[in-house]
Amino acid sequence: MPALKTFKGTAKNGNLQKALELAIQAALDSAPGADRMAVWTLKKVSGRNGGIAGFKEVTVAISARIS
């Protein structure tokens, strides 16, 4: 069984779904081949909002096995 690895995705517009999609895509991109599958678990969600720059960032970290 492949080892668990951590993958992250960050959405600069505060979209949680987009951040999750980016994390899953990072997991899939880490393995060669066309027929990959990621089995993942949500590990951490974090973000920042406000400030002079108007931050609206959300970052998702997942633990995944790629097969």
PDB file of N, H, CA, C and O in Angstrom:
ATOM      1  N   MET A   1       0.835  -1.168   0.000  1.00  0.00           N
ATOM      2  CA  MET A   1       0.000   0.000   0.000  1.00  0.00           C
ATOM      3  C   MET A   1       0.892   1.248   0.000  1.00  0.00           C
ATOM      4  O   MET A   1       1.835   1.324   0.787  1.00  0.00           O
ATOM      5  N   PRO A   2       0.609   2.225  -0.869  1.00  0.00           N
ATOM      6  CA  PRO A   2       1.423   3.446  -0.910  1.00  0.00           C
ATOM      7  C   PRO A   2       1.344   4.224   0.405  1.00  0.00           C
ATOM      8  O   PRO A   2       0.343   4.167   1.119  1.00  0.00           O
ATOM      9  N   ALA A   3       2.400   4.938   0.700  1.00  0.00           N
ATOM     10  H   ALA A   3       3.213   4.984   0.120  1.00  0.00           H
ATOM     11  CA  ALA A   3       2.449   5.741   1.925  1.00  0.00           C
ATOM     12  C   ALA A   3       1.570   6.976   1.797  1.00  0.00           C
ATOM     13  O   ALA A   3       1.325   7.469   0.696  1.00  0.00           O
ATOM     14  N   LEU A   4       1.100   7.468   2.934  1.00  0.00           N
ATOM     15  H   LEU A   4       1.299   7.068   3.829  1.00  0.00           H
ATOM     16  CA  LEU A   4       0.339   8.719   2.966  1.00  0.00           C
ATOM     17  C   LEU A   4       1.286   9.892   2.765  1.00  0.00           C
ATOM     18  O   LEU A   4       2.376   9.931   3.336  1.00  0.00           O
ATOM     19  N   LYS A   5       0.855  10.848   1.944  1.00  0.00           N
ATOM     20  H   LYS A   5      -0.031  10.815   1.481  1.00  0.00           H
ATOM     21  CA  LYS A   5       1.606  12.077   1.732  1.00  0.00           C
ATOM     22  C   LYS A   5       0.659  13.245   1.917  1.00  0.00           C
ATOM     23  O   LYS A   5      -0.554  13.101   1.765  1.00  0.00           O
ATOM     24  N   THR A   6       1.211  14.399   2.245  1.00  0.00           N
ATOM     25  H   THR A   6       2.196  14.516   2.369  1.00  0.00           H
ATOM     26  CA  THR A   6       0.409  15.610   2.434  1.00  0.00           C
ATOM     27  C   THR A   6       0.510  16.483   1.188  1.00  0.00           C
ATOM     28  O   THR A   6       1.592  16.685   0.637  1.00  0.00           O
ATOM     29  N   PHE A   7      -0.640  16.996   0.757  1.00  0.00           N
ATOM     30  H   PHE A   7      -1.519  16.832   1.205  1.00  0.00           H
ATOM     31  CA  PHE A   7      -0.721  17.886  -0.401  1.00  0.00           C
ATOM     32  C   PHE A   7      -1.555  19.095  -0.009  1.00  0.00           C
ATOM     33  O   PHE A   7      -2.494  18.978   0.778  1.00  0.00           O
ATOM     34  N   LYS A   8      -1.209  20.271  -0.565  1.00  0.00           N
ATOM     35  H   LYS A   8      -0.446  20.366  -1.204  1.00  0.00           H
ATOM     36  CA  LYS A   8      -1.908  21.515  -0.234  1.00  0.00           C
ATOM     37  C   LYS A   8      -2.412  22.205  -1.495  1.00  0.00           C
ATOM     38  O   LYS A   8      -1.842  22.071  -2.578  1.00  0.00           O
ATOM     39  N   GLY A   9      -3.492  22.941  -1.318  1.00  0.00           N
ATOM     40  H   GLY A   9      -3.955  23.050  -0.438  1.00  0.00           H
ATOM     41  CA  GLY A   9      -4.030  23.785  -2.366  1.00  0.00           C
ATOM     42  C   GLY A   9      -4.473  25.092  -1.745  1.00  0.00           C
ATOM     43  O   GLY A   9      -5.056  25.094  -0.661  1.00  0.00           O
ATOM     44  N   THR A  10      -4.206  26.216  -2.418  1.00  0.00           N
ATOM     45  H   THR A  10      -3.732  26.215  -3.299  1.00  0.00           H
ATOM     46  CA  THR A  10      -4.577  27.532  -1.904  1.00  0.00           C
ATOM     47  C   THR A  10      -5.391  28.275  -2.941  1.00  0.00           C
ATOM     48  O   THR A  10      -4.991  28.377  -4.101  1.00  0.00           O
ATOM     49  N   ALA A  11      -6.541  28.798  -2.520  1.00  0.00           N
ATOM     50  H   ALA A  11      -6.866  28.715  -1.577  1.00  0.00           H
ATOM     51  CA  ALA A  11      -7.370  29.641  -3.377  1.00  0.00           C
ATOM     52  C   ALA A  11      -7.242  31.079  -2.886  1.00  0.00           C
ATOM     53  O   ALA A  11      -7.508  31.364  -1.718  1.00  0.00           O
ATOM     54  N   LYS A  12      -6.841  31.969  -3.757  1.00  0.00           N
ATOM     55  H   LYS A  12      -6.624  31.738  -4.706  1.00  0.00           H
ATOM     56  CA  LYS A  12      -6.615  33.373  -3.388  1.00  0.00           C
ATOM     57  C   LYS A  12      -7.923  34.155  -3.269  1.00  0.00           C
ATOM     58  O   LYS A  12      -7.922  35.285  -2.780  1.00  0.00           O
ATOM     59  N   ASN A  13      -9.053  33.561  -3.714  1.00  0.00           N
ATOM     60  H   ASN A  13      -9.054  32.643  -4.111  1.00  0.00           H
ATOM     61  CA  ASN A  13     -10.341  34.249  -3.657  1.00  0.00           C
ATOM     62  C   ASN A  13     -11.214  33.766  -2.498  1.00  0.00           C
ATOM     63  O   ASN A  13     -12.380  34.151  -2.409  1.00  0.00           O
ATOM     64  N   GLY A  14     -10.669  32.931  -1.610  1.00  0.00           N
ATOM     65  H   GLY A  14      -9.722  32.618  -1.683  1.00  0.00           H
ATOM     66  CA  GLY A  14     -11.407  32.448  -0.456  1.00  0.00           C
ATOM     67  C   GLY A  14     -12.351  31.300  -0.735  1.00  0.00           C
ATOM     68  O   GLY A  14     -13.177  30.972   0.116  1.00  0.00           O
ATOM     69  N   ASN A  15     -12.258  30.675  -1.901  1.00  0.00           N
ATOM     70  H   ASN A  15     -11.587  30.942  -2.593  1.00  0.00           H
ATOM     71  CA  ASN A  15     -13.158  29.595  -2.299  1.00  0.00           C
ATOM     72  C   ASN A  15     -12.632  28.259  -1.765  1.00  0.00           C
ATOM     73  O   ASN A  15     -11.626  27.741  -2.250  1.00  0.00           O
ATOM     74  N   LEU A  16     -13.315  27.714  -0.772  1.00  0.00           N
ATOM     75  H   LEU A  16     -14.132  28.134  -0.378  1.00  0.00           H
ATOM     76  CA  LEU A  16     -12.893  26.463  -0.141  1.00  0.00           C
ATOM     77  C   LEU A  16     -12.898  25.299  -1.122  1.00  0.00           C
ATOM     78  O   LEU A  16     -11.977  24.482  -1.118  1.00  0.00           O
ATOM     79  N   GLN A  17     -13.919  25.215  -1.959  1.00  0.00           N
ATOM     80  H   GLN A  17     -14.667  25.878  -1.963  1.00  0.00           H
ATOM     81  CA  GLN A  17     -14.015  24.128  -2.945  1.00  0.00           C
ATOM     82  C   GLN A  17     -12.837  24.170  -3.916  1.00  0.00           C
ATOM     83  O   GLN A  17     -12.274  23.128  -4.253  1.00  0.00           O
ATOM     84  N   LYS A  18     -12.468  25.350  -4.361  1.00  0.00           N
ATOM     85  H   LYS A  18     -12.926  26.196  -4.087  1.00  0.00           H
ATOM     86  CA  LYS A  18     -11.343  25.497  -5.288  1.00  0.00           C
ATOM     87  C   LYS A  18     -10.034  25.065  -4.617  1.00  0.00           C
ATOM     88  O   LYS A  18      -9.208  24.403  -5.244  1.00  0.00           O
ATOM     89  N   ALA A  19      -9.844  25.431  -3.360  1.00  0.00           N
ATOM     90  H   ALA A  19     -10.515  25.969  -2.850  1.00  0.00           H
ATOM     91  CA  ALA A  19      -8.634  25.033  -2.635  1.00  0.00           C
ATOM     92  C   ALA A  19      -8.560  23.520  -2.511  1.00  0.00           C
ATOM     93  O   ALA A  19      -7.486  22.939  -2.665  1.00  0.00           O
ATOM     94  N   LEU A  20      -9.692  22.873  -2.232  1.00  0.00           N
ATOM     95  H   LEU A  20     -10.564  23.345  -2.107  1.00  0.00           H
ATOM     96  CA  LEU A  20      -9.725  21.414  -2.137  1.00  0.00           C
ATOM     97  C   LEU A  20      -9.406  20.781  -3.486  1.00  0.00           C
ATOM     98  O   LEU A  20      -8.639  19.820  -3.554  1.00  0.00           O
ATOM     99  N   GLU A  21      -9.990  21.313  -4.563  1.00  0.00           N
ATOM    100  H   GLU A  21     -10.613  22.093  -4.508  1.00  0.00           H
ATOM    101  CA  GLU A  21      -9.709  20.792  -5.907  1.00  0.00           C
ATOM    102  C   GLU A  21      -8.229  20.915  -6.246  1.00  0.00           C
ATOM    103  O   GLU A  21      -7.657  20.007  -6.850  1.00  0.00           O
ATOM    104  N   LEU A  22      -7.603  22.021  -5.865  1.00  0.00           N
ATOM    105  H   LEU A  22      -8.067  22.758  -5.374  1.00  0.00           H
ATOM    106  CA  LEU A  22      -6.172  22.217  -6.130  1.00  0.00           C
ATOM    107  C   LEU A  22      -5.320  21.223  -5.347  1.00  0.00           C
ATOM    108  O   LEU A  22      -4.319  20.730  -5.867  1.00  0.00           O
ATOM    109  N   ALA A  23      -5.698  20.921  -4.109  1.00  0.00           N
ATOM    110  H   ALA A  23      -6.512  21.321  -3.686  1.00  0.00           H
ATOM    111  CA  ALA A  23      -4.961  19.948  -3.301  1.00  0.00           C
ATOM    112  C   ALA A  23      -5.080  18.552  -3.903  1.00  0.00           C
ATOM    113  O   ALA A  23      -4.093  17.820  -3.983  1.00  0.00           O
ATOM    114  N   ILE A  24      -6.283  18.187  -4.324  1.00  0.00           N
ATOM    115  H   ILE A  24      -7.084  18.781  -4.259  1.00  0.00           H
ATOM    116  CA  ILE A  24      -6.482  16.871  -4.940  1.00  0.00           C
ATOM    117  C   ILE A  24      -5.728  16.785  -6.256  1.00  0.00           C
ATOM    118  O   ILE A  24      -5.124  15.754  -6.553  1.00  0.00           O
ATOM    119  N   GLN A  25      -5.750  17.843  -7.046  1.00  0.00           N
ATOM    120  H   GLN A  25      -6.240  18.681  -6.805  1.00  0.00           H
ATOM    121  CA  GLN A  25      -5.019  17.844  -8.309  1.00  0.00           C
ATOM    122  C   GLN A  25      -3.516  17.721  -8.074  1.00  0.00           C
ATOM    123  O   GLN A  25      -2.822  17.043  -8.832  1.00  0.00           O
ATOM    124  N   ALA A  26      -3.015  18.372  -7.032  1.00  0.00           N
ATOM    125  H   ALA A  26      -3.579  18.923  -6.417  1.00  0.00           H
ATOM    126  CA  ALA A  26      -1.586  18.247  -6.696  1.00  0.00           C
ATOM    127  C   ALA A  26      -1.250  16.796  -6.358  1.00  0.00           C
ATOM    128  O   ALA A  26      -0.189  16.297  -6.734  1.00  0.00           O
ATOM    129  N   ALA A  27      -2.145  16.127  -5.655  1.00  0.00           N
ATOM    130  H   ALA A  27      -3.007  16.532  -5.349  1.00  0.00           H
ATOM    131  CA  ALA A  27      -1.926  14.713  -5.323  1.00  0.00           C
ATOM    132  C   ALA A  27      -1.895  13.869  -6.592  1.00  0.00           C
ATOM    133  O   ALA A  27      -1.004  13.036  -6.761  1.00  0.00           O
ATOM    134  N   LEU A  28      -2.848  14.076  -7.472  1.00  0.00           N
ATOM    135  H   LEU A  28      -3.571  14.753  -7.334  1.00  0.00           H
ATOM    136  CA  LEU A  28      -2.902  13.304  -8.719  1.00  0.00           C
ATOM    137  C   LEU A  28      -1.692  13.580  -9.613  1.00  0.00           C
ATOM    138  O   LEU A  28      -1.173  12.673 -10.263  1.00  0.00           O
ATOM    139  N   ASP A  29      -1.249  14.840  -9.640  1.00  0.00           N
ATOM    140  H   ASP A  29      -1.671  15.577  -9.112  1.00  0.00           H
ATOM    141  CA  ASP A  29      -0.090  15.201 -10.467  1.00  0.00           C
ATOM    142  C   ASP A  29       1.212  14.603  -9.949  1.00  0.00           C
ATOM    143  O   ASP A  29       2.206  14.563 -10.674  1.00  0.00           O
ATOM    144  N   SER A  30       1.216  14.140  -8.702  1.00  0.00           N
ATOM    145  H   SER A  30       0.409  14.173  -8.113  1.00  0.00           H
ATOM    146  CA  SER A  30       2.448  13.595  -8.126  1.00  0.00           C
ATOM    147  C   SER A  30       2.752  12.177  -8.609  1.00  0.00           C
ATOM    148  O   SER A  30       3.845  11.661  -8.374  1.00  0.00           O
ATOM    149  N   ALA A  31       1.798  11.554  -9.275  1.00  0.00           N
ATOM    150  H   ALA A  31       0.910  11.973  -9.466  1.00  0.00           H
ATOM    151  CA  ALA A  31       1.992  10.172  -9.741  1.00  0.00           C
ATOM    152  C   ALA A  31       1.899  10.127 -11.262  1.00  0.00           C
ATOM    153  O   ALA A  31       1.070  10.823 -11.850  1.00  0.00           O
ATOM    154  N   PRO A  32       2.741   9.317 -11.907  1.00  0.00           N
ATOM    155  CA  PRO A  32       2.690   9.206 -13.362  1.00  0.00           C
ATOM    156  C   PRO A  32       1.497   8.365 -13.815  1.00  0.00           C
ATOM    157  O   PRO A  32       0.895   7.641 -13.022  1.00  0.00           O
ATOM    158  N   GLY A  33       1.170   8.472 -15.086  1.00  0.00           N
ATOM    159  H   GLY A  33       1.659   9.060 -15.730  1.00  0.00           H
ATOM    160  CA  GLY A  33       0.130   7.633 -15.662  1.00  0.00           C
ATOM    161  C   GLY A  33      -1.186   8.364 -15.818  1.00  0.00           C
ATOM    162  O   GLY A  33      -1.417   9.408 -15.208  1.00  0.00           O
ATOM    163  N   ALA A  34      -2.040   7.798 -16.642  1.00  0.00           N
ATOM    164  H   ALA A  34      -1.853   6.949 -17.138  1.00  0.00           H
ATOM    165  CA  ALA A  34      -3.323   8.422 -16.935  1.00  0.00           C
ATOM    166  C   ALA A  34      -4.433   7.941 -16.010  1.00  0.00           C
ATOM    167  O   ALA A  34      -5.406   8.662 -15.794  1.00  0.00           O
ATOM    168  N   ASP A  35      -4.307   6.752 -15.466  1.00  0.00           N
ATOM    169  H   ASP A  35      -3.516   6.166 -15.642  1.00  0.00           H
ATOM    170  CA  ASP A  35      -5.369   6.169 -14.653  1.00  0.00           C
ATOM    171  C   ASP A  35      -4.961   6.152 -13.185  1.00  0.00           C
ATOM    172  O   ASP A  35      -4.668   5.098 -12.620  1.00  0.00           O
ATOM    173  N   ARG A  36      -4.947   7.355 -12.568  1.00  0.00           N
ATOM    174  H   ARG A  36      -5.186   8.211 -13.027  1.00  0.00           H
ATOM    175  CA  ARG A  36      -4.545   7.475 -11.163  1.00  0.00           C
ATOM    176  C   ARG A  36      -5.792   7.679 -10.310  1.00  0.00           C
ATOM    177  O   ARG A  36      -6.818   8.171 -10.779  1.00  0.00           O
ATOM    178  N   MET A  37      -5.673   7.291  -9.060  1.00  0.00           N
ATOM    179  H   MET A  37      -4.840   6.891  -8.679  1.00  0.00           H
ATOM    180  CA  MET A  37      -6.762   7.529  -8.127  1.00  0.00           C
ATOM    181  C   MET A  37      -6.161   7.998  -6.808  1.00  0.00           C
ATOM    182  O   MET A  37      -5.181   7.433  -6.324  1.00  0.00           O
ATOM    183  N   ALA A  38      -6.761   9.038  -6.234  1.00  0.00           N
ATOM    184  H   ALA A  38      -7.558   9.497  -6.628  1.00  0.00           H
ATOM    185  CA  ALA A  38      -6.337   9.552  -4.936  1.00  0.00           C
ATOM    186  C   ALA A  38      -7.394   9.194  -3.905  1.00  0.00           C
ATOM    187  O   ALA A  38      -8.573   9.504  -4.074  1.00  0.00           O
ATOM    188  N   VAL A  39      -6.968   8.548  -2.849  1.00  0.00           N
ATOM    189  H   VAL A  39      -6.010   8.296  -2.711  1.00  0.00           H
ATOM    190  CA  VAL A  39      -7.830   8.288  -1.694  1.00  0.00           C
ATOM    191  C   VAL A  39      -7.333   9.257  -0.623  1.00  0.00           C
ATOM    192  O   VAL A  39      -6.210   9.125  -0.138  1.00  0.00           O
ATOM    193  N   TRP A  40      -8.159  10.218  -0.260  1.00  0.00           N
ATOM    194  H   TRP A  40      -9.072  10.325  -0.655  1.00  0.00           H
ATOM    195  CA  TRP A  40      -7.676  11.302   0.579  1.00  0.00           C
ATOM    196  C   TRP A  40      -8.569  11.539   1.794  1.00  0.00           C
ATOM    197  O   TRP A  40      -9.730  11.134   1.837  1.00  0.00           O
ATOM    198  N   THR A  41      -7.976  12.215   2.780  1.00  0.00           N
ATOM    199  H   THR A  41      -7.032  12.544   2.746  1.00  0.00           H
ATOM    200  CA  THR A  41      -8.655  12.645   4.002  1.00  0.00           C
ATOM    201  C   THR A  41      -8.290  14.101   4.250  1.00  0.00           C
ATOM    202  O   THR A  41      -7.132  14.499   4.118  1.00  0.00           O
ATOM    203  N   LEU A  42      -9.283  14.876   4.607  1.00  0.00           N
ATOM    204  H   LEU A  42     -10.223  14.552   4.714  1.00  0.00           H
ATOM    205  CA  LEU A  42      -9.045  16.270   4.946  1.00  0.00           C
ATOM    206  C   LEU A  42      -8.193  16.348   6.210  1.00  0.00           C
ATOM    207  O   LEU A  42      -8.525  15.756   7.237  1.00  0.00           O
ATOM    208  N   LYS A  43      -7.099  17.082   6.116  1.00  0.00           N
ATOM    209  H   LYS A  43      -6.830  17.563   5.282  1.00  0.00           H
ATOM    210  CA  LYS A  43      -6.158  17.164   7.231  1.00  0.00           C
ATOM    211  C   LYS A  43      -6.269  18.507   7.955  1.00  0.00           C
ATOM    212  O   LYS A  43      -6.303  18.557   9.185  1.00  0.00           O
ATOM    213  N   LYS A  44      -6.327  19.606   7.174  1.00  0.00           N
ATOM    214  H   LYS A  44      -6.299  19.566   6.175  1.00  0.00           H
ATOM    215  CA  LYS A  44      -6.325  20.927   7.788  1.00  0.00           C
ATOM    216  C   LYS A  44      -6.906  21.951   6.823  1.00  0.00           C
ATOM    217  O   LYS A  44      -6.690  21.879   5.613  1.00  0.00           O
ATOM    218  N   VAL A  45      -7.642  22.900   7.377  1.00  0.00           N
ATOM    219  H   VAL A  45      -7.816  22.959   8.360  1.00  0.00           H
ATOM    220  CA  VAL A  45      -8.140  24.051   6.617  1.00  0.00           C
ATOM    221  C   VAL A  45      -7.690  25.295   7.366  1.00  0.00           C
ATOM    222  O   VAL A  45      -7.868  25.399   8.579  1.00  0.00           O
ATOM    223  N   SER A  46      -7.107  26.236   6.638  1.00  0.00           N
ATOM    224  H   SER A  46      -6.962  26.151   5.652  1.00  0.00           H
ATOM    225  CA  SER A  46      -6.675  27.481   7.264  1.00  0.00           C
ATOM    226  C   SER A  46      -6.851  28.610   6.257  1.00  0.00           C
ATOM    227  O   SER A  46      -7.049  28.367   5.066  1.00  0.00           O
ATOM    228  N   GLY A  47      -6.778  29.837   6.741  1.00  0.00           N
ATOM    229  H   GLY A  47      -6.617  30.034   7.708  1.00  0.00           H
ATOM    230  CA  GLY A  47      -6.925  30.961   5.831  1.00  0.00           C
ATOM    231  C   GLY A  47      -6.619  32.272   6.498  1.00  0.00           C
ATOM    232  O   GLY A  47      -6.244  32.336   7.669  1.00  0.00           O
ATOM    233  N   ARG A  48      -6.791  33.326   5.713  1.00  0.00           N
ATOM    234  H   ARG A  48      -7.096  33.274   4.762  1.00  0.00           H
ATOM    235  CA  ARG A  48      -6.642  34.677   6.238  1.00  0.00           C
ATOM    236  C   ARG A  48      -7.551  35.607   5.448  1.00  0.00           C
ATOM    237  O   ARG A  48      -7.702  35.473   4.233  1.00  0.00           O
ATOM    238  N   ASN A  49      -8.146  36.542   6.159  1.00  0.00           N
ATOM    239  H   ASN A  49      -8.023  36.650   7.145  1.00  0.00           H
ATOM    240  CA  ASN A  49      -9.047  37.510   5.553  1.00  0.00           C
ATOM    241  C   ASN A  49      -8.729  38.896   6.084  1.00  0.00           C
ATOM    242  O   ASN A  49      -8.311  39.060   7.230  1.00  0.00           O
ATOM    243  N   GLY A  50      -8.934  39.887   5.233  1.00  0.00           N
ATOM    244  H   GLY A  50      -9.273  39.754   4.302  1.00  0.00           H
ATOM    245  CA  GLY A  50      -8.825  41.279   5.657  1.00  0.00           C
ATOM    246  C   GLY A  50      -7.455  41.880   5.439  1.00  0.00           C
ATOM    247  O   GLY A  50      -6.668  41.426   4.608  1.00  0.00           O
ATOM    248  N   GLY A  51      -7.199  42.918   6.217  1.00  0.00           N
ATOM    249  H   GLY A  51      -7.838  43.287   6.892  1.00  0.00           H
ATOM    250  CA  GLY A  51      -5.947  43.651   6.087  1.00  0.00           C
ATOM    251  C   GLY A  51      -6.025  44.673   4.958  1.00  0.00           C
ATOM    252  O   GLY A  51      -7.005  44.717   4.214  1.00  0.00           O
ATOM    253  N   ILE A  52      -5.009  45.474   4.843  1.00  0.00           N
ATOM    254  H   ILE A  52      -4.213  45.438   5.447  1.00  0.00           H
ATOM    255  CA  ILE A  52      -4.961  46.502   3.800  1.00  0.00           C
ATOM    256  C   ILE A  52      -4.981  45.872   2.419  1.00  0.00           C
ATOM    257  O   ILE A  52      -5.585  46.417   1.494  1.00  0.00           O
ATOM    258  N   ALA A  53      -4.327  44.731   2.273  1.00  0.00           N
ATOM    259  H   ALA A  53      -3.837  44.289   3.024  1.00  0.00           H
ATOM    260  CA  ALA A  53      -4.283  44.057   0.968  1.00  0.00           C
ATOM    261  C   ALA A  53      -5.602  43.359   0.642  1.00  0.00           C
ATOM    262  O   ALA A  53      -5.798  42.931  -0.495  1.00  0.00           O
ATOM    263  N   GLY A  54      -6.504  43.234   1.605  1.00  0.00           N
ATOM    264  H   GLY A  54      -6.344  43.582   2.529  1.00  0.00           H
ATOM    265  CA  GLY A  54      -7.784  42.590   1.366  1.00  0.00           C
ATOM    266  C   GLY A  54      -7.666  41.092   1.122  1.00  0.00           C
ATOM    267  O   GLY A  54      -8.291  40.561   0.204  1.00  0.00           O
ATOM    268  N   PHE A  55      -6.881  40.418   1.927  1.00  0.00           N
ATOM    269  H   PHE A  55      -6.373  40.849   2.673  1.00  0.00           H
ATOM    270  CA  PHE A  55      -6.680  38.973   1.751  1.00  0.00           C
ATOM    271  C   PHE A  55      -7.991  38.214   1.893  1.00  0.00           C
ATOM    272  O   PHE A  55      -8.820  38.523   2.749  1.00  0.00           O
ATOM    273  N   LYS A  56      -8.158  37.216   1.034  1.00  0.00           N
ATOM    274  H   LYS A  56      -7.485  36.965   0.339  1.00  0.00           H
ATOM    275  CA  LYS A  56      -9.272  36.268   1.117  1.00  0.00           C
ATOM    276  C   LYS A  56      -8.732  34.901   0.712  1.00  0.00           C
ATOM    277  O   LYS A  56      -9.215  34.292  -0.243  1.00  0.00           O
ATOM    278  N   GLU A  57      -7.738  34.428   1.436  1.00  0.00           N
ATOM    279  H   GLU A  57      -7.346  34.923   2.212  1.00  0.00           H
ATOM    280  CA  GLU A  57      -7.083  33.173   1.084  1.00  0.00           C
ATOM    281  C   GLU A  57      -7.585  32.031   1.952  1.00  0.00           C
ATOM    282  O   GLU A  57      -7.854  32.208   3.140  1.00  0.00           O
ATOM    283  N   VAL A  58      -7.707  30.867   1.348  1.00  0.00           N
ATOM    284  H   VAL A  58      -7.489  30.723   0.383  1.00  0.00           H
ATOM    285  CA  VAL A  58      -8.011  29.644   2.100  1.00  0.00           C
ATOM    286  C   VAL A  58      -7.055  28.553   1.599  1.00  0.00           C
ATOM    287  O   VAL A  58      -6.855  28.399   0.394  1.00  0.00           O
ATOM    288  N   THR A  59      -6.470  27.804   2.533  1.00  0.00           N
ATOM    289  H   THR A  59      -6.633  27.930   3.512  1.00  0.00           H
ATOM    290  CA  THR A  59      -5.557  26.722   2.201  1.00  0.00           C
ATOM    291  C   THR A  59      -6.106  25.431   2.788  1.00  0.00           C
ATOM    292  O   THR A  59      -6.520  25.381   3.946  1.00  0.00           O
ATOM    293  N   VAL A  60      -6.100  24.390   1.966  1.00  0.00           N
ATOM    294  H   VAL A  60      -5.763  24.430   1.025  1.00  0.00           H
ATOM    295  CA  VAL A  60      -6.549  23.063   2.371  1.00  0.00           C
ATOM    296  C   VAL A  60      -5.383  22.112   2.286  1.00  0.00           C
ATOM    297  O   VAL A  60      -4.664  22.098   1.287  1.00  0.00           O
ATOM    298  N   ALA A  61      -5.182  21.314   3.319  1.00  0.00           N
ATOM    299  H   ALA A  61      -5.766  21.325   4.130  1.00  0.00           H
ATOM    300  CA  ALA A  61      -4.166  20.261   3.312  1.00  0.00           C
ATOM    301  C   ALA A  61      -4.902  18.923   3.419  1.00  0.00           C
ATOM    302  O   ALA A  61      -5.809  18.759   4.234  1.00  0.00           O
ATOM    303  N   ILE A  62      -4.490  17.972   2.576  1.00  0.00           N
ATOM    304  H   ILE A  62      -3.753  18.106   1.913  1.00  0.00           H
ATOM    305  CA  ILE A  62      -5.072  16.622   2.596  1.00  0.00           C
ATOM    306  C   ILE A  62      -3.960  15.609   2.771  1.00  0.00           C
ATOM    307  O   ILE A  62      -2.810  15.855   2.404  1.00  0.00           O
ATOM    308  N   SER A  63      -4.316  14.469   3.335  1.00  0.00           N
ATOM    309  H   SER A  63      -5.250  14.270   3.634  1.00  0.00           H
ATOM    310  CA  SER A  63      -3.434  13.310   3.370  1.00  0.00           C
ATOM    311  C   SER A  63      -3.980  12.362   2.306  1.00  0.00           C
ATOM    312  O   SER A  63      -5.172  12.054   2.294  1.00  0.00           O
ATOM    313  N   ALA A  64      -3.099  11.900   1.409  1.00  0.00           N
ATOM    314  H   ALA A  64      -2.131  12.150   1.419  1.00  0.00           H
ATOM    315  CA  ALA A  64      -3.595  11.078   0.308  1.00  0.00           C
ATOM    316  C   ALA A  64      -2.655   9.930  -0.009  1.00  0.00           C
ATOM    317  O   ALA A  64      -1.441  10.009   0.178  1.00  0.00           O
ATOM    318  N   ARG A  65      -3.274   8.847  -0.503  1.00  0.00           N
ATOM    319  H   ARG A  65      -4.260   8.782  -0.655  1.00  0.00           H
ATOM    320  CA  ARG A  65      -2.564   7.716  -1.102  1.00  0.00           C
ATOM    321  C   ARG A  65      -2.908   7.738  -2.586  1.00  0.00           C
ATOM    322  O   ARG A  65      -4.075   7.866  -2.958  1.00  0.00           O
ATOM    323  N   ILE A  66      -1.900   7.614  -3.421  1.00  0.00           N
ATOM    324  H   ILE A  66      -0.952   7.510  -3.119  1.00  0.00           H
ATOM    325  CA  ILE A  66      -2.121   7.631  -4.866  1.00  0.00           C
ATOM    326  C   ILE A  66      -1.873   6.224  -5.404  1.00  0.00           C
ATOM    327  O   ILE A  66      -0.840   5.609  -5.141  1.00  0.00           O
ATOM    328  N   SER A  67      -2.841   5.740  -6.156  1.00  0.00           N
ATOM    329  H   SER A  67      -3.680   6.240  -6.370  1.00  0.00           H
ATOM    330  CA  SER A  67      -2.666   4.416  -6.769  1.00  0.00           C
ATOM    331  C   SER A  67      -3.043   4.470  -8.228  1.00  0.00           C
ATOM    332  O   SER A  67      -2.966   3.457  -8.924  1.00  0.00           O
TER     333      SER A  67
END
